[in-house]
Amino acid sequence: MKPLSQFLLWGLLPSAGLASSSYQKQLGDLDLDSRTQTSAPSYRKHLLDIHKQLVEISSISGHEVPVANFLHTYLPTLGFETWLQALPASNTSWGYLPERYNVVARFRSDSSAAARVLVTSHIDVVPPYIPYHIDAPSSDEITCSTIISGRGSVDAKASVAAQIIAVEELVASKAINPSDVMLLFVVGEETLGDGMRFFSDNLQSHSNSTSLKAAIFGEPTENKLACGHKGITFGSIRAEGKAGHSGYPWLGKSATEVLIRALGKILEHDFGKSERYGNTTVNIGKIEGGVAANVIPKVAQAEISLRIAIGHQKNGADIIRKQLKQILEDVDSEALSLESKGGYGPIECFCDVDGFETMVANYGTDVPHLAGDHVSYLYGPGSILVAHGDDEALRVGDLEEAVEGYKKLIKHALEA
């Protein structure tokens, strides 16, 4: 274990010593593991208890302190030493964010060796809060087919619970050296990625503090190993016109009309595709403009995002922004402008591991926010197709399969 003073350099505070019918139909098409139908793994109750406690705690992005405090207190009872990494309060594009905490944990060990593998997921969730529910009258009636629902039951408290059990199981069986693995549970993944960015920045500023060779990221991949995911960029398109009486449109210039023409061109445009990631896609998330129906709009604005399938991590977003700017230039160079809000191109992850089906994700993750020369794995229980919806849910068997999957990935990462 690293000296406590070193963790304090990172800003770490030491510890003291119902699912919808549509989702059920989706699950019904999948084969169940016969092992979990006939006998539960020894850790089932422990796994479900952790998962339940996590989901029952509301932790919408920006309000993660209660769940961080829970882990900070709970993990030491399992043999982990934990630290809270404090992100200072700040004003952001998502509004004011109070002080919040990442949770770092390592199994208690006499070794002073640096961690070689980081096992990580996020503890924030999207709104609104949805209460925990398990579709079983009693614990005796729980099977691998039993469905658990609630906000975060999939994304990503399922990964958090499974990762904790996986590390605990590996240490208990002496399959790994406890000092080789570090757990990290971050805030803000659903919004700014500021939790992982903060951890990464502090990690990089202390180059002798760790020597990570791999990082295993927990996200809903249906327990398939992701070969990567699309990149993303956000932008705000602003149109400026000239206000006037709507009865005399030739005396003004409608910013809304200009914006609509630009958005139409953007939707028609082919932003590029690749064999691995498919098509680059556009989402027009928000449109606003004007002040009244009888006034020519002076200003109109749209918020857009694009899921990027071309280029690579460092240049993919730049390629897309260049195309966007050209479209705006062609439609109306004087009236239209683009405010870019960052982004990155497609993210590659390692997926050549025996025993795993593979997939490619269309969503974003914290993978690009952790700097360093390490191998990234992306894996976790549950489906992204329900993760942010009212029917967020997964099966007990998904959680248990994820524990075994994380165990395999941790051992693979250490042996590679």
Disulfide bonds with the S-S distance in Angstrom:
Cys227-Cys351 2.15
